[in-house]
Amino acid sequence: MQVGALLSRFTSLLIFVGILLLALGVTLYQVNRVLQELVHTQKLQSSSWSQMQWLSRTQAGSSANYDIASALTHGEAADLPHQQKEIDIAREQVQGLLKEAITYREEMEELKGRLSGLEREFKKEAYKEETIREFQSKLIQLEREFKQKLTPSVQEPSLKFSPLKDQKMQEKGDSHVNHYFMSVLKGRGMEEGPPELFVFPNGANEPRLLCLRGNSTSDGAHNSYALAFKEEVPTGVQMVPGITLLSDTFWDFNNPWHSMFNLLQFVYWHIDNGCSHAKNLLLFHQGEYRTSMGSWIRSIFTASGVPSTPTSIDELASSVSHALGGIQAPIVCFEHAVVSRSGIGGMKRPLLSRMFREASCQARRACNIHVGKEGFTNQTRRVHVTLIVRKGARGFLDEAAWQRVVKEQCEVALHCTWSLMYVANLTFCQQVEAMSRTNILVSAHGAQLANIIFMPPEGRVLEMFPFGWLEMAGHGQYIYRNLANWVNLQHEGYWRDPSTPPCPNPSEASACFSHYKDQPLGINVTYIQNWLGDVIKRYQHPSMPSTFSEQSYEALNSSNPNICECNNA
């Protein structure tokens, strides 16, 4: 800074002036001594002349006195030239010292002028520096006052927040009415209807908004929510614009079945609200934030015009982070929010069919897959059988034997083709295409069966299990039978492999279920041959006329621009 440079120069000059003052003091001291000696000499000279004059006036005195006066007179007279010389030398020294003192005085005057100029410049720069510091101080104070005005309303908002995960409510287990997620919201119980969605603002009579606080991904009880009227929202919290979809699940969003069950209701919301578009998607697992979802459901959402990338609560709050004063727990409120916590549970079958029809139609449209009615040849319906092979859990011990059974049964029947499908090796569109041409599906129980929503109507599903599921898996083992019913397919039942190794600890139910859950599958060739052959025959020669009309099949044709309810999704 300039003030620092001026201060350095000022200090150097002060040191130099001090040295000059010391030299001037020494010179003045010497002048003083010379002057004292000169004065002393002049006094002696004056005294001698006075004595001589007195003696001359008293010449008429005694002879003794005359002799003394004469001696004094002659002695002083003899010393006068010498004294005069000393006086001249002293005078010269005094004059030299006076000249030197005058020179020092002139230099002092010059330095004094320079110091005065530096002092004025220093004061000017110091004033500027002080002005800058004062301005910075005012800015800091204004910023502090601004934060003080905003921060208290964010740190201690007037809103009443409650845990997103109500652990006491979770212990009750009555999730149809009292749910752990946003437990203040009462469910409709076992009554069937459209997807159970809670919309905010929630009606003209009580137009409350939804606000969220927290960003925990490990404990839903650390995240909280509040319902507030717009005028109750603190100034420091801004609204998230547009429509935000929120879903909570006890399971996960990566498995195709679980993610479909807990998210596909938003496809129904999309078509049932005039093809409305949402802007954000927030996911929760028991109140904990999740920012990922499986590629399968993401593809469904992308095709259907629903947000397919989960939003982070921190991203939503980032636009107002400057107003939050660095608070660790972000707070956001939503202009419009749609909350789901039961997924597609409780939906009536016609509504489910409509929802799945839209999802599969949009998927075919996005993948550019055309599906037409297979028709009949000599009163025999064409049929294509697909054998899905899993790798790892619930894979086939003897894959070749399963392939031989399918191949042989197709060769026995007329107009039958078959294919092998490794789901793990296929893209989403390849899965859609393969299942869109499948009339009979043979597969072990697993998430890959979510693809049956793409099968043509009136298809058949044969499902396999390791032994032990019947007693221990509960309702979960029947989910694809239900799904088949929802999408106008016929589930042909189950085969449970009796050769599965027994559980080593029969008394431990959970350990036994984990043991059976992922066991590989053997094969009973005779049983599978008879079962599959019978299904093929009944499919090709139905006892009842098809209830699925030509127009219904045409609705699966993605080349028709009017096939989907939201064809511009």
Disulfide bonds with the S-S distance in Angstrom:
Cys211-Cys333 1.92
Cys275-Cys566 1.99
Cys361-Cys564 2.24
Cys367-Cys429 2.05
Cys410-Cys416 2.06
Cys503-Cys512 2.08
